[in-house]
Amino acid sequence: MSDYTVYGSPRSRAFRVIWMLEELGVPYTLNPVAPQSPEIRAISPTGKLPAMTVGETAITDSSAILTFLADAHGAMTAPAGSVERARQDAWLYRILDELDAVVWAAARHSFVLPEGERVPEVKPSLKREFARNLKRIAAECGERPFLMGDEMTVPDFVLTHCMGWSLMAKFDPLPAPLDAYHTRMRARSAYQRTSQAA
């Protein structure tokens, strides 16, 4: 199956989806619509990015799309129903909760929300929380190549993207083991191709 259209700019969470498609070597069409545009709202009532259509069916949420692609192509994932898949999903949900949500909250209070609704004073607290969470993750990961060991899986896409996002937002430097991991991931040819499209 390769009748995929990705909606969203590589500057959004669509980066994660495009990167996985590049890693898989699967053809796709990119439609770089803006959030809340009529075109994205026609397939995703929330108007959020990214979305991906598979034929006539729309899938929303970057993590749901990544999980679908990994399962559909039998790559970059542990098998559904396995203990390893449960461990993989636990990593994914943890990264979404402890990193993605925190850096997104900082973004919302920097430029996403209307100016009158922003509370800039919350950002130092969010930066400290992100740093604490990332330090714990670094301690658990050690020196292994990827989160799950020797194979790249779905949560690696989200972790790498969140760390890059945090650096752009001028959060604290990454802990040494994760800084090296981040450098390796960004050096991957599929990552580079995705970056060049941004």
CORGI-V965954 format. One record per helix or strand of 3 or more residues. SS is the DSSP state (H for helix, E for strand). FROM is the first residue (numbers start at 1). LEN is the number of residues. If there is no record, write none. Layout:
BEGIN
[[SS;FROM;LEN] [SS;FROM;LEN]]
END
This chain:
BEGIN
[[E;4;4] [H;14;11] [E;29;3] [H;38;4] [E;51;4] [E;57;4] [H;62;12] [H;83;30] [H;115;3] [H;120;22] [H;154;15] [H;176;12] [H;189;9]]
END
